[in-house]
Amino acid sequence: MLGVYNKMALGLLLSAVLAYATSLYGPLANLFYVIGEQGRVQGLTIFGIVLQFAPLAVLLITNFTMRQPTARGASLLYWTIVSLIGAGSSILVLRYTGSSIVMTFLITATAFGALSLAGYMTKRNLSGIHSFLIMGVWILVGASILTLFLPIPGSSIVINIIGGLIFAGLIATQTQMLKMTYYQVAGDEEQMGALTSLGALNLYIAFMNLFQILLSLTGGRR
């Protein structure tokens, strides 16, 4: 678990660096976003759309191609996803004030710590809840894509609130699953290496989604 948390922390650090670097470097920002007066983001370019959906595409592809992940393969997947999400998060830097980003990050980190600790300490089996939450994620993705083409007033707020509850639950359930899986693979260095990267990836994705949802609900826009 210490390896998982350390790798996740490094992933969050890399994401922050890439997000700010992409937003501050004019040619890159203009490549991904349509930027209007006073530096406000008015939309995504074709490359920006590809960047936003690239992590989901990579996850779907590897879900079918990486049946038995090696430690090296899982690590490569982790850093690829972290880099893509980090660069894509530059849109948050352009849309929200620095103070609201920092404050929301601290709130998310506090919530993550509490939820992960609860998942680690509880004696209740959360596997059934985990399956339900994963199904909820895919429904959430479908609903989010649908609202891009059929905008419904107030739907984004409802989706964000439901999404926040889902990813909060996933942090707890995924932590418990990592704890239980450790007892099954302890002693196998190759599997332990793969499990560390995949575990960090799952928690990283849940953290970033929760962070973005809280920011969209409470963040101050530029």
Solvent accessible surface area in square Angstrom, and as a share of the most:
residue,aa,sasa,rsa
1,M,63,0.28
2,L,135,0.67
3,G,37,0.36
4,V,7,0.04
5,Y,71,0.27
6,N,80,0.41
7,K,35,0.15
8,M,8,0.03
9,A,57,0.45
10,L,102,0.51
11,G,0,0.00
12,L,25,0.12
13,L,111,0.55
14,L,58,0.29
15,S,4,0.03
16,A,46,0.36
17,V,85,0.49
18,L,50,0.25
19,A,6,0.05
20,Y,84,0.32
21,A,51,0.39
22,T,6,0.03
23,S,11,0.07
24,L,144,0.72
25,Y,127,0.48
26,G,34,0.32
27,P,85,0.54
28,L,64,0.32
29,A,4,0.03
30,N,94,0.48
31,L,75,0.37
32,F,28,0.12
33,Y,3,0.01
34,V,71,0.41
35,I,55,0.28
36,G,25,0.24
37,E,148,0.67
38,Q,160,0.71
39,G,37,0.35
40,R,135,0.49
41,V,22,0.13
42,Q,129,0.57
43,G,22,0.21
44,L,62,0.31
45,T,35,0.20
46,I,129,0.65
47,F,122,0.51
48,G,0,0.00
49,I,75,0.38
50,V,91,0.52
51,L,16,0.08
52,Q,65,0.29
53,F,85,0.35
54,A,18,0.14
55,P,15,0.09
56,L,50,0.25
57,A,46,0.36
58,V,38,0.22
59,L,51,0.25
60,L,71,0.35
61,I,107,0.55
62,T,24,0.14
63,N,97,0.50
64,F,133,0.56
65,T,99,0.58
66,M,55,0.24
67,R,178,0.65
68,Q,165,0.74
69,P,41,0.26
70,T,71,0.41
71,A,28,0.21
72,R,208,0.76
73,G,19,0.18
74,A,0,0.00
75,S,29,0.18
76,L,124,0.62
77,L,14,0.07
78,Y,0,0.00
79,W,78,0.27
80,T,50,0.29
81,I,0,0.00
82,V,0,0.00
83,S,40,0.26
84,L,42,0.21
85,I,27,0.14
86,G,0,0.00
87,A,19,0.15
88,G,6,0.06
89,S,9,0.06
90,S,0,0.00
91,I,17,0.09
92,L,22,0.11
93,V,10,0.06
94,L,26,0.13
95,R,84,0.31
96,Y,7,0.03
97,T,44,0.25
98,G,31,0.30
99,S,87,0.56
100,S,18,0.11
101,I,18,0.09
102,V,85,0.49
103,M,113,0.51
104,T,6,0.03
105,F,79,0.33
106,L,99,0.49
107,I,92,0.47
108,T,0,0.00
109,A,39,0.30
110,T,99,0.58
111,A,33,0.25
112,F,19,0.08
113,G,38,0.36
114,A,64,0.50
115,L,47,0.24
116,S,4,0.03
117,L,110,0.55
118,A,56,0.43
119,G,0,0.00
120,Y,81,0.31
121,M,125,0.56
122,T,47,0.27
123,K,205,0.87
124,R,164,0.60
125,N,112,0.57
126,L,21,0.10
127,S,57,0.37
128,G,55,0.53
129,I,65,0.33
130,H,24,0.11
131,S,74,0.48
132,F,135,0.56
133,L,18,0.09
134,I,64,0.32
135,M,105,0.47
136,G,14,0.14
137,V,26,0.15
138,W,124,0.44
139,I,114,0.58
140,L,23,0.11
141,V,41,0.23
142,G,39,0.37
143,A,33,0.26
144,S,44,0.28
145,I,68,0.35
146,L,96,0.48
147,T,33,0.19
148,L,120,0.60
149,F,156,0.65
150,L,111,0.55
151,P,107,0.67
152,I,105,0.53
153,P,133,0.84
154,G,44,0.42
155,S,21,0.14
156,S,70,0.45
157,I,99,0.50
158,V,85,0.49
159,I,29,0.15
160,N,32,0.17
161,I,88,0.45
162,I,84,0.43
163,G,0,0.00
164,G,11,0.10
165,L,129,0.64
166,I,17,0.09
167,F,15,0.06
168,A,21,0.16
169,G,22,0.21
170,L,4,0.02
171,I,0,0.00
172,A,15,0.12
173,T,3,0.02
174,Q,17,0.08
175,T,0,0.00
176,Q,17,0.07
177,M,83,0.37
178,L,14,0.07
179,K,46,0.20
180,M,100,0.45
181,T,41,0.24
182,Y,93,0.35
183,Y,138,0.52
184,Q,145,0.64
185,V,21,0.12
186,A,56,0.43
187,G,74,0.71
188,D,55,0.28
189,E,142,0.64
190,E,90,0.40
191,Q,93,0.41
192,M,51,0.23
193,G,27,0.26
194,A,6,0.05
195,L,35,0.17
196,T,35,0.20
197,S,1,0.01
198,L,50,0.25
199,G,0,0.00
200,A,0,0.00
201,L,6,0.03
202,N,66,0.34
203,L,0,0.00
204,Y,0,0.00
205,I,34,0.17
206,A,1,0.01
207,F,4,0.02
208,M,13,0.06
209,N,48,0.25
210,L,9,0.04
211,F,15,0.06
212,Q,64,0.28
213,I,17,0.09
214,L,45,0.22
215,L,0,0.00
216,S,51,0.33
217,L,69,0.34
218,T,102,0.59
219,G,18,0.18
220,G,33,0.32
221,R,152,0.56
222,R,142,0.52
